[in-house]
């Protein structure tokens, strides 16, 4: 309701009943008589009710209210007084009943049209009235059906009426008021200890209390707070002394235990080193007594050269003239005998090595296919070719075995005969004829020493049979000479020393070479005749270096370009065959590693250390803080020396320029970072 003028109020009503009703009216839907203002038949266009009338002067309306409805045609009528407990609806029904008596129902329903504005006179005092303008709001939607009933005699339908005004909407407080938590109660049970009131009973007249269980308490010596804190301090000092003594004893015992363990570990390491050194000397001595490999004969010739140099120096120092010449001739004859003895050992070793090489070749042919699965397990599979290789390997071992009974030998020969008959050729026919001859000779009780040559021929021919890919398909991948003649024209070079055509793998190519030189056999023969140098120790250092560089997995290349002569020059001339830190000269104990582990290995990024020193060096993060400036300067000088030497090699020049560019870039970055810090 809004103020219309100084003389009255404006009351706004809604046409039709809504779902919400004003608090001034009852929420119950009661059936009422049919009238234009209250209810109507099924047609909802003329159905309307008055809304709650609000007076702006609420202080004057607390006692009573009167409502005067104006006739919609021409004028108004004065209504009676309304008590406080009565509503406007009842008054409205009285007016409607009077109108029904004057006008028939059908005429009112057909001709009546609710106006948009009506005027109501409201009594504000005993003899004063006020006009109120009431606006009618017309709904744009159909009124909801709220229920009702029908008169059986007349057939008129009565609908339940609702309020015409919306209730005042409560302000939104932002809190959900109706929820589960507000409607439930959370109860907690907690026990509490109540106070226990006690009392003492004393003896008095008429009451006796026994004192048999009483205790006599005598007061002690009184001491002040200062004395109390002093006693506490003294007690704390005593506790601290005993605790510190206990802690010192434990600390000393722990230090002594650590020292004992460290000394025991060092003694164990020293003992282990001593055993390893003795084992190494024993192996070297064994290799010199029974040389079998190329490295063993290389060391033997090297020791022979050292002995010759010592003897020659002794003869030149002690003798002169004819005596010197005679001693040199005797020394030459002794050297010749030693060389012949070494040659005999080499022939025997070649025979053994040849037999081992044959068995190794046949073992490769008999190995199953292997591959690693996704879970890391190794899977093996035997193919038809590998099974054929195993069969031929067993036969070859059987016919190569000596001192076996005649019946077993005969059984082996018959098995071999059946095997080679699978392929008809001139070689198999010759093997079959030799087998028949040996069986015939064994039947005649011929001595085994007279059958050795025949048996060697059978082994040699059967080995040739095994190396034929048609008879043993698995051997095709292990033959040095390819079966296709066209492949012989690829990667084959001519050795001008032995005048043989050999594959490229038989030629050692140093980093400073520009042409293909002599083959490995010619180099070895020349070394045994002239220099007699031992590359075994340098080869060991180079192999360890390559293995360590592969573990870095940073695509290093320079280490695989360096050959044994280059490694020998690097160790002997630049690093003086000793460790840069401890000056250890035992090459078996020395290893070559990176100086700066962030960059790949190169002759200008390396250092020669012992194994223990190398492990400690690789754990360093900052070389400038770990080493002193003079030591770093000495290492840098050796790196510059190596750069100048390897810059002559064409294969090394590109890597050298790349490392220089990288070093310049790093220095520029450091310089810029220092400027930014400033």
C-alpha positions as CSV (number, residue, x, y, z in Angstrom):
1,X,0.0,0.0,0.0
2,X,1.4,3.4,-1.0
3,X,0.2,7.0,-0.1
4,X,-2.1,8.3,-2.8
5,X,-2.8,11.9,-1.5
6,X,-3.0,13.9,1.6
7,X,-6.6,12.9,2.2
8,X,-6.3,9.1,1.6
9,X,-4.3,5.9,0.9
10,X,-3.8,3.9,-2.2
11,X,-4.5,0.2,-1.7
12,X,-3.3,-2.2,-4.4
13,X,-5.1,-5.6,-4.7
14,X,-4.4,-8.5,-6.9
15,X,-7.0,-10.0,-9.1
16,X,-7.3,-13.7,-8.5
17,X,-6.0,-15.7,-5.6
18,X,-2.3,-16.8,-5.4
19,X,-0.4,-19.5,-3.7
20,X,0.8,-17.1,-1.0
21,X,-1.5,-15.2,1.4
22,X,-1.0,-12.2,3.7
23,X,-0.6,-12.8,7.4
24,X,-3.7,-10.6,8.0
25,X,-5.9,-13.2,6.6
26,X,-6.4,-16.9,7.5
27,X,-4.4,-19.4,5.5
28,X,-7.4,-21.8,5.4
29,X,-9.4,-22.1,2.2
30,X,-13.1,-21.9,3.0
31,X,-15.9,-22.3,0.5
32,X,-17.8,-19.0,0.1
33,X,-21.0,-17.9,-1.7
34,X,-20.8,-16.9,-5.3
35,X,-20.3,-13.1,-5.8
36,X,-18.4,-10.9,-8.1
37,X,-15.9,-9.9,-5.4
38,X,-15.3,-13.3,-3.6
39,X,-15.8,-16.2,-5.9
40,X,-17.1,-16.9,-9.3
41,X,-18.1,-20.0,-11.4
42,X,-15.6,-21.8,-13.5
43,X,-14.9,-18.6,-15.5
44,X,-11.9,-17.0,-13.7
45,X,-12.0,-13.6,-15.3
46,X,-14.3,-11.9,-12.7
47,X,-12.9,-13.6,-9.6
48,X,-11.1,-11.1,-7.3
49,X,-10.7,-10.3,-3.5
50,X,-9.6,-7.3,-1.6
51,X,-6.1,-7.3,-0.3
52,X,-5.0,-6.3,3.2
53,X,-5.4,-2.6,3.9
54,X,-2.5,-1.0,5.6
55,X,-2.8,2.4,7.2
56,X,0.3,4.6,7.4
57,X,-0.8,5.9,10.8
58,X,-0.6,2.6,12.7
59,X,-0.6,4.3,16.1
60,X,-4.3,5.4,15.5
61,X,-5.5,2.0,14.2
62,X,-4.7,-0.1,17.2
63,X,-8.2,0.2,18.8
64,X,-10.6,-0.3,15.9
65,X,-11.1,-0.2,12.2
66,X,-14.1,0.5,10.0
67,X,-14.4,-0.2,6.3
68,X,-16.7,1.5,4.0
69,X,-17.1,0.0,0.6
70,X,-18.1,2.3,-2.2
71,X,-20.7,1.2,-4.7
72,X,-19.2,0.6,-8.0
73,X,-21.9,2.5,-9.8
74,X,-22.5,5.9,-8.2
75,X,-21.6,6.6,-4.5
76,X,-20.8,5.0,-1.2
77,X,-22.6,3.5,1.8
78,X,-21.5,3.9,5.4
79,X,-20.7,0.6,7.1
80,X,-20.8,-0.4,10.7
81,X,-18.0,-0.6,13.2
82,X,-15.6,-3.7,12.9
83,X,-14.2,-5.2,16.0
84,X,-10.5,-6.0,16.3
85,X,-10.9,-9.7,15.9
86,X,-12.9,-9.4,12.7
87,X,-11.4,-9.3,9.2
88,X,-12.3,-7.4,6.1
89,X,-13.4,-10.6,4.4
90,X,-16.5,-10.8,6.6
91,X,-17.4,-7.2,5.9
92,X,-17.0,-7.9,2.2
93,X,-19.3,-10.9,2.5
94,X,-22.0,-8.8,4.2
95,X,-21.9,-6.2,1.4
96,X,-22.1,-8.9,-1.2
97,X,-25.1,-10.5,0.5
98,X,-26.9,-7.2,0.4
99,X,-26.2,-6.8,-3.3
100,X,-27.5,-10.3,-4.0
101,X,-30.8,-9.3,-2.4
102,X,-31.1,-6.3,-4.7
103,X,-29.9,-7.8,-8.0
104,X,-30.4,-11.3,-9.4
105,X,-27.4,-13.6,-9.6
106,X,-27.5,-14.0,-13.4
107,X,-27.5,-10.2,-14.1
108,X,-24.6,-9.6,-11.7
109,X,-22.5,-12.3,-13.2
110,X,-23.1,-11.1,-16.7
111,X,-22.9,-7.3,-16.4
112,X,-20.4,-6.9,-13.6
113,X,-16.8,-5.9,-14.6
114,X,-14.3,-5.2,-11.9
115,X,-12.8,-1.7,-12.4
116,X,-9.1,-1.0,-12.1
117,X,-9.5,1.5,-9.2
118,X,-12.1,1.6,-6.3
119,X,-12.5,4.0,-3.4
120,X,-12.9,2.9,0.2
121,X,-13.9,5.2,3.1
122,X,-12.2,4.2,6.3
123,X,-13.3,5.6,9.7
124,X,-10.2,6.9,11.5
125,X,-12.1,8.4,14.5
126,X,-15.6,8.4,16.0
127,X,-16.8,11.1,13.7
128,X,-14.1,11.3,11.0
129,X,-13.6,9.3,7.8
130,X,-10.8,9.0,5.3
131,X,-11.0,7.9,1.7
132,X,-8.7,5.2,0.5
133,X,-8.0,4.4,-3.2
134,X,-7.6,0.7,-3.9
135,X,-6.0,-0.4,-7.2
136,X,-6.9,-3.8,-8.6
137,X,-4.0,-5.9,-10.0
138,X,-5.0,-8.2,-12.8
139,X,-3.0,-11.4,-13.1
140,X,-1.5,-12.3,-16.4
141,X,-1.9,-16.0,-15.7
142,X,-4.8,-18.3,-14.8
143,X,-5.7,-18.6,-11.1
144,X,-4.7,-22.0,-9.6
145,X,-7.5,-24.4,-8.6
146,X,-7.5,-24.6,-4.8
147,X,-10.5,-27.0,-4.5
148,X,-14.2,-26.5,-3.8
149,X,-17.7,-28.1,-4.1
150,X,-20.8,-28.0,-6.2
151,X,-24.4,-27.3,-5.2
152,X,-26.4,-30.4,-6.1
153,X,-29.7,-28.5,-6.4
154,X,-28.6,-25.5,-8.5
155,X,-25.5,-27.0,-10.1
156,X,-23.3,-24.0,-9.1
157,X,-19.7,-24.7,-8.4
158,X,-18.0,-23.0,-5.4
159,X,-14.2,-22.7,-5.4
160,X,-12.0,-22.2,-2.4
161,X,-10.8,-18.6,-2.1
162,X,-7.2,-17.5,-1.4
163,X,-5.6,-14.2,-0.3
164,X,-5.1,-11.5,-2.9
165,X,-1.9,-10.1,-1.5
166,X,1.6,-11.6,-1.3
167,X,3.1,-12.0,2.1
168,X,6.0,-9.8,3.1
169,X,9.2,-11.6,2.0
170,X,11.7,-12.2,4.7
171,X,15.1,-10.7,4.2
172,X,17.8,-13.1,3.0
173,X,20.4,-13.5,5.8
174,X,22.7,-15.7,3.8
175,X,22.3,-18.6,6.3
176,X,20.3,-21.7,5.7
177,X,17.8,-21.7,8.5
178,X,16.0,-24.9,7.8
179,X,18.5,-27.7,7.6
180,X,19.2,-31.1,9.2
181,X,21.7,-29.8,11.7
182,X,19.3,-27.3,13.3
183,X,16.7,-30.0,13.8
184,X,18.9,-32.6,15.4
185,X,20.6,-32.5,18.7
186,X,24.1,-33.9,19.3
187,X,24.4,-35.3,22.8
188,X,27.7,-36.1,24.6
189,X,28.1,-38.0,27.8
190,X,31.0,-36.9,30.0
191,X,31.8,-38.1,33.5
192,X,32.7,-35.5,36.0
193,X,34.2,-36.0,39.5
194,X,32.2,-34.0,42.0
195,X,33.8,-32.6,45.1
196,X,34.1,-34.9,48.1
197,X,33.5,-33.1,51.3
198,X,35.6,-34.4,54.2
199,X,35.9,-33.6,57.8
200,X,38.0,-34.4,60.8
201,X,36.6,-35.7,64.1
202,X,38.2,-34.5,67.4
203,X,37.7,-35.7,70.9
204,X,35.3,-33.8,73.0
205,X,33.0,-34.2,75.9
206,X,30.7,-37.2,75.2
207,X,32.8,-38.4,72.2
208,X,35.9,-40.7,72.3
209,X,38.2,-41.0,69.3
210,X,40.9,-43.7,69.3
211,X,44.4,-42.5,68.7
212,X,46.0,-45.9,68.1
213,X,46.5,-45.3,64.4
214,X,47.7,-41.7,64.7
215,X,51.2,-40.7,63.7
216,X,53.4,-38.2,65.6
217,X,54.9,-35.7,63.2
218,X,57.7,-33.5,64.4
219,X,58.7,-30.4,62.4
220,X,62.1,-30.5,60.8
221,X,64.7,-27.8,60.5
222,X,63.4,-24.8,58.6
223,X,65.4,-23.6,55.6
224,X,64.9,-20.6,53.5
225,X,64.2,-20.5,49.7
226,X,67.8,-19.5,49.1
227,X,69.0,-22.6,50.9
228,X,66.5,-24.7,49.0
229,X,67.7,-23.4,45.6
230,X,71.3,-23.9,46.6
231,X,70.7,-27.5,47.5
232,X,68.9,-28.0,44.2
233,X,71.8,-26.5,42.3
234,X,74.3,-28.7,44.1
235,X,72.2,-31.8,43.2
236,X,72.1,-30.7,39.6
237,X,75.8,-30.2,39.5
238,X,76.3,-33.8,40.9
239,X,74.0,-35.2,38.3
240,X,75.8,-33.2,35.5
241,X,79.2,-34.5,36.7
242,X,78.0,-38.1,36.6
243,X,76.3,-37.7,33.2
244,X,79.3,-36.0,31.7
245,X,81.6,-38.7,33.0
246,X,79.3,-41.4,31.5
247,X,79.0,-39.4,28.2
248,X,82.8,-39.0,28.0
249,X,83.4,-42.7,28.6
250,X,80.9,-43.6,25.8
251,X,82.5,-41.1,23.5
252,X,86.0,-42.4,24.2
253,X,84.8,-45.9,23.7
254,X,83.1,-45.1,20.4
255,X,86.3,-43.3,19.1
256,X,88.4,-46.2,20.2
257,X,86.0,-48.6,18.4
258,X,86.1,-46.5,15.3
259,X,89.9,-46.4,15.4
260,X,90.1,-50.1,15.8
261,X,87.7,-50.7,12.9
262,X,89.6,-48.2,10.7
263,X,92.9,-49.8,11.5
264,X,91.5,-53.3,10.9
265,X,90.0,-52.1,7.6
266,X,93.3,-50.5,6.6
267,X,95.2,-53.6,7.5
268,X,92.7,-55.7,5.5
269,X,93.1,-53.4,2.5
270,X,96.9,-53.5,2.8
271,X,96.8,-57.3,3.1
272,X,94.4,-57.4,0.1
273,X,96.8,-55.2,-1.9
274,X,99.7,-57.3,-1.0
275,X,97.9,-60.5,-2.0
276,X,96.8,-58.9,-5.3
277,X,100.4,-57.8,-6.0
278,X,101.8,-61.3,-5.2
279,X,99.1,-62.8,-7.4
280,X,99.9,-60.4,-10.2
281,X,103.6,-61.3,-9.9
282,X,102.8,-65.0,-9.8
283,X,100.6,-64.7,-13.0
284,X,103.4,-62.7,-14.7
285,X,105.9,-65.3,-13.8
286,X,103.6,-68.1,-15.0
287,X,103.0,-66.3,-18.2
288,X,106.8,-66.0,-18.8
289,X,107.3,-69.6,-18.0
290,X,104.4,-70.9,-20.1
291,X,103.5,-68.2,-22.6
292,X,100.3,-68.8,-24.5
293,X,98.9,-65.5,-25.8
294,X,100.4,-62.6,-27.8
295,X,100.6,-60.5,-24.7
296,X,102.6,-63.2,-22.9
297,X,105.2,-63.4,-25.8
298,X,105.2,-59.6,-26.0
299,X,106.2,-59.4,-22.3
300,X,108.8,-62.2,-22.8
301,X,110.5,-60.4,-25.7
302,X,110.4,-57.1,-23.7
303,X,112.1,-58.8,-20.7
304,X,114.7,-60.3,-23.1
305,X,115.4,-56.8,-24.5
306,X,115.8,-55.4,-21.0
307,X,118.2,-58.2,-20.1
308,X,120.2,-57.6,-23.3
309,X,120.5,-53.9,-22.5
310,X,121.7,-54.6,-19.0
311,X,124.2,-57.1,-20.1
312,X,125.5,-54.9,-22.9
313,X,125.8,-52.0,-20.5
314,X,127.7,-54.2,-18.0
315,X,130.1,-55.5,-20.7
316,X,130.8,-52.0,-22.0
317,X,131.4,-50.8,-18.5
318,X,133.7,-53.6,-17.3
319,X,135.4,-54.9,-20.4
320,X,137.3,-53.5,-23.4
321,X,139.1,-54.6,-26.5
322,X,139.1,-58.2,-27.5
323,X,137.5,-59.3,-24.3
324,X,134.6,-57.0,-24.9
325,X,134.1,-58.4,-28.4
326,X,134.2,-61.9,-27.2
327,X,131.7,-61.2,-24.4
328,X,129.4,-59.5,-26.9
329,X,129.6,-62.5,-29.3
330,X,128.7,-64.9,-26.4
331,X,125.9,-62.6,-25.4
332,X,124.6,-62.7,-29.0
333,X,124.7,-66.5,-29.1
334,X,122.9,-66.7,-25.8
335,X,120.2,-64.3,-27.1
336,X,119.9,-66.5,-30.2
337,X,119.3,-69.6,-28.1
338,X,116.7,-67.7,-26.0
339,X,114.9,-66.5,-29.1
340,X,114.8,-70.1,-30.4
341,X,113.4,-71.3,-27.1
342,X,110.8,-68.6,-27.3
343,X,110.0,-69.7,-30.8
344,X,109.4,-73.3,-29.7
345,X,107.0,-72.1,-27.0
346,X,105.2,-70.0,-29.6
347,X,104.7,-73.1,-31.9
348,X,103.3,-75.1,-29.1
349,X,101.1,-72.3,-28.0
350,X,99.8,-71.8,-31.5
351,X,98.7,-75.4,-31.7
352,X,96.9,-75.1,-28.4
353,X,95.4,-71.8,-29.4
354,X,94.3,-73.2,-32.8
355,X,92.5,-76.1,-31.1
356,X,90.8,-73.6,-28.7
357,X,89.9,-71.3,-31.6
358,X,88.2,-74.3,-33.4
359,X,86.2,-75.3,-30.3
360,X,85.3,-71.6,-29.7
361,X,84.0,-71.4,-33.3
362,X,82.0,-74.6,-33.0
363,X,80.6,-73.4,-29.6
364,X,79.4,-70.1,-31.2
365,X,77.6,-72.2,-33.9
366,X,75.9,-74.3,-31.2
367,X,74.8,-71.3,-29.0
368,X,71.0,-70.8,-28.9
369,X,69.4,-67.5,-29.8
370,X,69.1,-65.2,-26.8
371,X,67.2,-62.0,-26.1
372,X,66.2,-59.9,-23.1
373,X,62.5,-59.7,-22.3
374,X,60.6,-56.7,-21.0
375,X,61.1,-57.9,-17.4
376,X,64.9,-58.3,-17.8
377,X,64.9,-62.1,-18.0
378,X,67.0,-63.8,-20.7
379,X,65.1,-66.0,-23.1
380,X,66.9,-68.8,-25.1
381,X,65.6,-70.6,-28.1
382,X,67.2,-73.4,-30.1
383,X,66.7,-73.3,-33.8
384,X,67.3,-76.0,-36.4
385,X,70.7,-74.6,-37.3
386,X,71.9,-74.4,-33.7
387,X,70.8,-78.0,-33.1
388,X,72.8,-79.0,-36.1
389,X,75.8,-77.1,-34.7
390,X,75.5,-78.9,-31.4
391,X,75.4,-82.2,-33.2
392,X,78.6,-81.5,-35.2
393,X,80.3,-80.1,-32.1
394,X,79.7,-83.3,-30.1
395,X,81.0,-85.4,-33.0
396,X,84.1,-83.3,-33.4
397,X,84.9,-83.5,-29.7
398,X,84.4,-87.3,-29.8
399,X,86.8,-87.9,-32.7
400,X,89.4,-85.5,-31.3
401,X,89.5,-87.3,-28.0
402,X,92.5,-89.6,-27.5
403,X,92.9,-92.9,-25.5
404,X,89.4,-94.2,-25.8
405,X,88.4,-97.9,-26.2
406,X,88.2,-99.4,-29.7
407,X,84.5,-100.1,-29.5
408,X,83.7,-96.5,-28.6
409,X,86.0,-95.2,-31.3
410,X,84.3,-97.5,-33.8
411,X,80.9,-96.2,-32.7
412,X,82.0,-92.6,-33.1
413,X,83.4,-93.3,-36.6
414,X,80.2,-94.9,-37.7
415,X,78.2,-92.0,-36.4
416,X,80.5,-89.6,-38.3
417,X,80.1,-91.7,-41.4
418,X,76.3,-91.5,-41.3
419,X,76.4,-87.8,-40.7
420,X,78.7,-86.9,-43.7
421,X,76.7,-89.2,-46.0
422,X,73.8,-86.7,-45.9
423,X,75.8,-84.5,-48.4
424,X,77.3,-86.3,-51.4
425,X,80.5,-84.5,-52.5
426,X,84.2,-85.3,-53.0
427,X,85.0,-84.2,-49.5
428,X,82.5,-86.5,-47.9
429,X,83.6,-89.4,-50.1
430,X,87.2,-88.9,-48.9
431,X,86.1,-88.8,-45.2
432,X,84.1,-92.0,-45.7
433,X,87.1,-93.8,-47.2
434,X,89.4,-92.7,-44.4
435,X,86.9,-93.9,-41.8
436,X,86.7,-97.3,-43.5
437,X,90.5,-97.5,-43.6
438,X,90.8,-96.7,-39.8
439,X,88.1,-99.3,-38.9
440,X,90.0,-101.9,-41.0
441,X,93.3,-101.0,-39.4
442,X,91.9,-101.2,-35.9
443,X,90.4,-104.6,-36.7
444,X,93.9,-105.8,-37.6
445,X,95.3,-104.7,-34.2
446,X,97.4,-101.8,-35.5
447,X,99.1,-99.7,-32.8
448,X,97.5,-96.3,-32.0
449,X,100.7,-94.4,-32.5
450,X,100.6,-95.5,-36.2
451,X,97.0,-94.3,-36.5
452,X,97.7,-90.7,-35.3
453,X,98.3,-89.3,-38.8
454,X,95.2,-91.0,-40.2
455,X,93.1,-89.6,-37.3
456,X,94.5,-86.1,-37.8
457,X,93.5,-86.2,-41.5
458,X,89.9,-87.3,-40.5
459,X,89.7,-84.4,-38.0
460,X,91.0,-81.9,-40.5
461,X,88.6,-83.0,-43.3
462,X,85.7,-83.1,-40.9
463,X,86.5,-79.5,-39.8
464,X,86.5,-78.5,-43.5
465,X,83.1,-80.2,-43.7
466,X,81.8,-78.2,-40.7
467,X,82.9,-74.9,-42.2
468,X,80.8,-75.4,-45.3
469,X,77.6,-73.4,-45.0
470,X,75.5,-76.0,-46.9
471,X,76.4,-78.6,-44.3
472,X,76.4,-76.2,-41.3
473,X,74.2,-73.1,-42.0
474,X,75.1,-71.5,-38.7
475,X,78.8,-71.1,-39.5
476,X,78.2,-68.7,-42.4
477,X,78.1,-65.7,-40.0
478,X,81.5,-66.5,-38.4
479,X,83.7,-67.1,-41.5
480,X,86.4,-64.6,-42.2
481,X,86.2,-65.2,-45.9
482,X,82.7,-64.4,-47.1
483,X,81.0,-66.8,-49.4
484,X,80.0,-64.1,-51.9
485,X,83.1,-63.2,-53.9
486,X,81.8,-59.7,-54.5
487,X,82.2,-58.9,-50.8
488,X,86.0,-59.5,-51.1
489,X,86.4,-56.2,-53.0
490,X,85.0,-54.2,-50.1
491,X,87.3,-53.0,-47.2
492,X,90.2,-55.0,-48.5
493,X,93.7,-53.5,-48.5
494,X,97.1,-54.6,-49.6
495,X,100.0,-54.9,-47.0
496,X,103.3,-53.8,-48.6
497,X,105.3,-55.7,-46.0
498,X,103.9,-59.2,-46.3
499,X,102.2,-58.5,-49.7
500,X,98.9,-59.9,-48.7
501,X,95.4,-58.6,-49.2
502,X,93.7,-58.4,-45.8
503,X,90.5,-56.8,-44.4
504,X,90.6,-53.4,-42.9
505,X,90.4,-54.8,-39.3
506,X,93.9,-56.3,-39.7
507,X,95.5,-52.9,-40.1
508,X,96.2,-50.7,-37.0
509,X,95.7,-47.1,-38.1
510,X,97.3,-44.6,-35.7
511,X,95.6,-41.2,-35.3
512,X,98.5,-39.4,-37.1
513,X,98.5,-41.7,-40.1
514,X,97.5,-40.6,-43.6
515,X,97.8,-43.8,-45.5
516,X,97.3,-47.6,-44.8
517,X,100.6,-49.0,-43.5
518,X,101.6,-52.5,-42.5
519,X,99.3,-55.1,-41.0
520,X,99.2,-56.2,-37.4
521,X,101.3,-59.3,-38.0
522,X,104.1,-57.3,-39.7
523,X,104.0,-54.7,-36.8
524,X,104.3,-57.5,-34.3
525,X,107.1,-59.2,-36.1
526,X,109.0,-55.9,-36.5
527,X,108.5,-55.2,-32.8
528,X,109.9,-58.6,-31.8
529,X,112.9,-58.2,-34.0
530,X,113.8,-54.5,-33.2
531,X,112.1,-52.5,-30.4
532,X,110.6,-55.4,-28.4
533,X,108.3,-53.0,-26.6
534,X,105.4,-54.2,-24.3
535,X,102.1,-52.5,-24.9
536,X,100.2,-54.8,-22.5
537,X,100.1,-52.2,-19.7
538,X,99.1,-49.4,-22.0
539,X,96.5,-51.6,-23.6
540,X,95.0,-52.3,-20.1
541,X,94.9,-48.6,-19.3
542,X,93.2,-47.9,-22.7
543,X,90.6,-50.6,-22.2
544,X,89.7,-49.4,-18.7
545,X,89.4,-45.9,-20.1
546,X,87.1,-46.9,-22.9
547,X,84.9,-48.9,-20.5
548,X,84.6,-45.9,-18.1
549,X,83.7,-43.5,-21.0
550,X,81.0,-45.9,-22.3
551,X,79.4,-45.7,-18.9
552,X,79.0,-41.9,-19.1
553,X,76.7,-42.4,-22.2
554,X,77.4,-39.0,-23.6
555,X,78.5,-40.1,-27.1
556,X,82.2,-39.7,-26.6
557,X,84.4,-40.3,-29.7
558,X,87.9,-39.1,-29.0
559,X,88.8,-42.0,-26.8
560,X,88.2,-44.5,-29.6
561,X,90.5,-42.6,-32.0
562,X,93.5,-42.9,-29.6
563,X,95.6,-46.0,-30.4
564,X,98.3,-47.8,-28.3
565,X,101.3,-45.7,-29.6
566,X,99.3,-42.5,-28.8
567,X,98.5,-43.7,-25.3
568,X,102.1,-44.7,-24.7
569,X,103.3,-41.3,-25.7
570,X,100.7,-39.6,-23.5
571,X,101.7,-41.7,-20.5
572,X,105.4,-41.7,-20.9
573,X,106.2,-38.3,-22.2
574,X,103.5,-36.1,-20.8
575,X,102.6,-37.7,-17.5
576,X,106.1,-39.4,-16.9
577,X,104.5,-42.8,-16.2
578,X,103.4,-41.8,-12.7
579,X,100.5,-40.5,-10.8
580,X,99.9,-36.7,-10.8
581,X,99.2,-36.8,-7.0
582,X,101.2,-39.6,-5.4
583,X,103.9,-40.2,-8.1
584,X,103.1,-43.9,-8.1
585,X,104.9,-45.5,-11.1
586,X,103.2,-48.9,-11.1
587,X,101.3,-48.9,-14.4
588,X,99.0,-51.7,-13.2
589,X,97.7,-49.4,-10.4
590,X,97.3,-46.4,-12.6
591,X,94.1,-45.3,-14.5
592,X,93.4,-42.4,-16.8
593,X,90.1,-40.5,-16.1
594,X,88.6,-37.1,-17.0
595,X,90.0,-34.0,-15.4
596,X,86.6,-32.2,-15.7
597,X,83.9,-34.9,-15.6
598,X,81.3,-32.5,-17.2
599,X,83.1,-32.7,-20.5
600,X,84.1,-35.7,-22.6
601,X,87.5,-37.3,-22.3
602,X,90.3,-36.0,-24.4
603,X,94.1,-35.8,-24.2
604,X,93.7,-32.2,-23.0
605,X,91.0,-33.2,-20.4
606,X,92.6,-36.0,-18.5
607,X,94.7,-36.9,-15.5
608,X,96.7,-40.0,-14.6
609,X,95.9,-41.2,-11.0
610,X,95.8,-44.4,-9.0
611,X,92.5,-46.3,-8.6
612,X,91.8,-44.9,-5.1
613,X,92.8,-41.3,-6.2
614,X,90.6,-41.6,-9.2
615,X,87.5,-42.6,-7.1
616,X,88.1,-39.6,-4.8
617,X,88.7,-37.2,-7.8
618,X,85.4,-38.2,-9.5
619,X,83.5,-37.3,-6.3
620,X,84.7,-33.7,-6.4
621,X,82.3,-31.0,-7.4
622,X,84.6,-27.9,-7.6
623,X,88.1,-28.5,-8.7
624,X,89.2,-25.0,-7.9
625,X,88.4,-25.4,-4.2
626,X,89.7,-29.0,-4.0
627,X,93.1,-28.4,-5.4
628,X,95.7,-25.7,-4.9
629,X,96.5,-23.2,-7.6
630,X,100.0,-24.5,-8.4
631,X,98.8,-28.0,-8.9
632,X,96.0,-26.8,-11.2
633,X,98.5,-24.8,-13.1
634,X,100.8,-27.8,-13.6
635,X,97.8,-29.9,-14.9
636,X,96.9,-27.1,-17.3
637,X,100.5,-27.1,-18.7
638,X,100.3,-30.8,-19.4
639,X,96.9,-30.3,-21.2
640,X,98.5,-27.6,-23.4
641,X,101.4,-29.9,-24.2
642,X,98.9,-32.6,-25.2
643,X,97.0,-30.1,-27.4
644,X,100.1,-29.1,-29.3
645,X,101.0,-32.8,-29.9
646,X,97.6,-34.0,-31.0
647,X,96.8,-30.9,-33.1
648,X,99.1,-32.4,-35.7
649,X,96.6,-35.3,-36.3
650,X,93.9,-34.6,-38.9
651,X,91.3,-36.6,-37.0
652,X,91.9,-34.7,-33.8
653,X,91.9,-31.1,-35.2
654,X,88.1,-30.9,-35.4
655,X,87.6,-32.0,-31.8
656,X,90.3,-29.6,-30.7
657,X,88.6,-26.6,-32.3
658,X,85.3,-27.6,-30.9
659,X,86.7,-27.9,-27.3
660,X,88.3,-24.5,-27.7
661,X,85.0,-22.9,-28.8
662,X,83.3,-24.5,-25.8
663,X,86.0,-23.3,-23.4
664,X,85.6,-19.7,-24.8
665,X,81.9,-19.9,-24.4
666,X,82.2,-21.0,-20.8
667,X,84.7,-18.3,-20.0
668,X,82.3,-15.7,-21.5
669,X,79.5,-17.0,-19.4
670,X,81.6,-16.7,-16.3
671,X,82.7,-13.2,-17.1
672,X,79.1,-12.1,-17.8
673,X,77.9,-13.7,-14.5
674,X,80.6,-11.9,-12.6
675,X,79.6,-8.6,-14.1
676,X,76.0,-9.1,-13.2
677,X,77.0,-9.9,-9.6
678,X,78.9,-6.7,-9.4
